[in-house]
Amino acid sequence: MSHFMAEFLGTMILILLGDGVVANCLLNKSKGQNGGWMVITTGWAFAVGLPAFIFGGISGAHFNPALTIALAAIGKFPAAEVPTYIIAQMLGAIVGAALVWLTYLPHWAETDDKGAKLGIFCTGPAIRNLPSNFLTEVIATFMLVFIILGIGTVKAADGLSIGVVTALIWGLGLSLGGPTGYALNPARDLGPRIAHAILPIAGKGDSDWSYSWVPVLGPVVGAILAGLVFVSVF
């Protein structure tokens, strides 16, 4: 399997399961409605860990343009492969979001809350303060990438390492996810936001493009800073 297909399928699964758990908790008449933050953060942790376990040995399981860019910036990933990875990640994210829409197809019309529908696809701030929201994404993604790089320095079985990454995503959501919904990943936010904009979702509102730069640039800045700090320490 090519690196492109591994990143495409891995990101598609990540979004299908991750946005899927949010849909399960937010959409009316879903059996998981009102499941709460613990359910959402747990679902997202598995959404990252499971495809990472499958595709880690093929592409490195980036599934995240910020991680790909940071690894290239510190010489741990070929710069020539960055565009291929990012295209695969973005396409996978869009397809994964479309599958969430199809999975919950009857429920969109049963849900009046336009903000909840958008929140299934992409992140939004609890308090809209763009500089603060940007800083939150920088800090959270810094921790994501720094800890992932740190995990790579520890000799452990692949399955154990993936388990630690799963716990990392869960912990970040529980500890740092409240202000912005912890995008941590430009593809995770922008791909589904594009899907929200183009899909015929019943009763949807706008896609909040004025906020969309925060979960794209914040994670990229945080990831690059994490990479630079990591190589200076290790």
Secondary structure, 3 states (H helix, E strand, C coil): CCHHHHHHHHHHHHHHHHHHHHHHHHCCCCCCCCCCHHHHHHHHHHHHHHHHHHHHHHHCCCCCHHHHHHHHHCCCCCHHHHHHHHHHHHHHHHHHHHHHHHHCHHHCCCCCCHHHHHHHHCCCCCCCCHHHHHHHHHHHHHHHHHHHHHHCCCCCCHHHHHHHHHHHHHHHHHHHCCCCCCCCCHHHHHHHHHHHHHCCCCCCCCCCCCCCCHHHHHHHHHHHHHHHHHHHHC
